[in-house]
Amino acid sequence: MSIIYLFTLMTGKRGMCHSLCWMAPFMVIGETIADALHIPRFRLKAKPENCVSCGKCSKICPMGLNIAEMVKSGNADSKECINCLECVDGCPKKAIEFGISRKR
């Protein structure tokens, strides 16, 4: 248990995800292939005009992504996103949607 705790302290937030998660490479490879072949896949869609910069989406993201900044830029699609939809549920102004689409 001490080794895991020390590892987490040394690598920071999401250190285990970046270093030890066996699923992460498959998610990234699958998304990259889908984008390269223009295959529709599950994506978050930003509506920057609805965003009021409250930051709730970024606070509740389990991956620690800066969702608010991504929404403001109009692109909520990230390879590090695990598509848990916490940001969608937590946004009071519905500035984040989800659906299946191709890469723009």
C-alpha positions in Angstrom: 0.0 0.0 0.0 2.9 2.3 0.8 4.4 1.8 -2.7 1.1 2.8 -4.4 0.8 5.9 -2.1 4.4 7.0 -2.8 4.0 6.3 -6.6 0.9 8.5 -6.5 2.7 11.3 -4.7 5.6 11.2 -7.1 3.6 11.1 -10.3 0.7 13.4 -9.4 -2.9 13.3 -10.3 -3.7 10.6 -12.9 -0.2 9.1 -12.4 -1.6 5.6 -12.2 -3.7 6.2 -15.4 -0.7 7.4 -17.4 1.7 4.8 -16.1 -0.1 1.6 -15.1 -3.6 1.5 -16.7 -3.8 -1.3 -19.2 -6.9 0.1 -20.9 -5.6 3.6 -21.7 -3.4 2.6 -24.7 -6.3 0.7 -26.3 -8.7 3.7 -25.9 -6.2 6.1 -27.4 -5.3 3.7 -30.3 -9.0 3.1 -31.0 -9.8 6.8 -31.1 -6.8 7.6 -33.3 -7.7 4.9 -35.8 -11.4 6.0 -35.9 -10.3 9.6 -36.5 -7.8 8.5 -39.2 -10.4 6.4 -41.0 -13.2 9.0 -40.5 -15.3 6.5 -38.6 -17.9 8.1 -36.3 -17.3 7.6 -32.6 -18.6 8.8 -29.3 -17.5 12.5 -28.7 -18.2 15.4 -26.4 -19.5 18.5 -28.2 -18.9 22.0 -26.9 -21.3 24.9 -27.1 -19.1 27.8 -26.1 -21.9 30.3 -26.4 -23.7 28.7 -23.5 -20.6 28.6 -21.2 -20.6 31.0 -18.3 -17.1 30.0 -17.1 -18.2 28.7 -13.7 -15.6 25.9 -13.9 -17.9 23.2 -12.4 -17.1 20.9 -15.3 -13.3 21.0 -14.7 -13.8 20.5 -10.9 -15.8 17.3 -11.3 -13.7 15.8 -14.1 -12.1 12.6 -12.7 -9.3 12.9 -15.2 -8.4 16.4 -14.1 -8.9 17.9 -17.6 -9.5 21.6 -18.0 -12.9 21.1 -19.5 -13.9 24.7 -19.2 -11.0 25.8 -21.4 -11.8 23.1 -23.9 -15.4 24.3 -24.1 -14.4 27.9 -24.5 -12.2 26.9 -27.5 -15.1 25.0 -29.0 -13.4 21.6 -28.9 -14.3 19.3 -26.0 -12.7 16.3 -27.6 -9.6 14.9 -25.8 -7.7 11.7 -26.1 -7.4 11.6 -22.3 -11.2 11.9 -21.7 -12.7 8.6 -20.5 -16.2 9.7 -21.6 -17.7 9.4 -18.1 -20.1 12.3 -18.8 -19.6 13.9 -15.4 -19.0 17.3 -17.1 -22.2 16.9 -19.1 -24.2 16.2 -16.0 -22.5 18.9 -14.0 -22.8 21.8 -16.4 -25.6 24.1 -15.3 -26.0 25.8 -18.7 -25.7 22.6 -20.8 -22.6 23.9 -22.7 -21.4 20.3 -23.2 -23.3 17.7 -25.2 -22.4 14.2 -26.3 -23.1 12.1 -29.4 -21.6 10.1 -32.2 -19.9 12.0 -34.9 -16.9 12.1 -37.2 -13.8 14.2 -36.6 -14.2 17.7 -38.0 
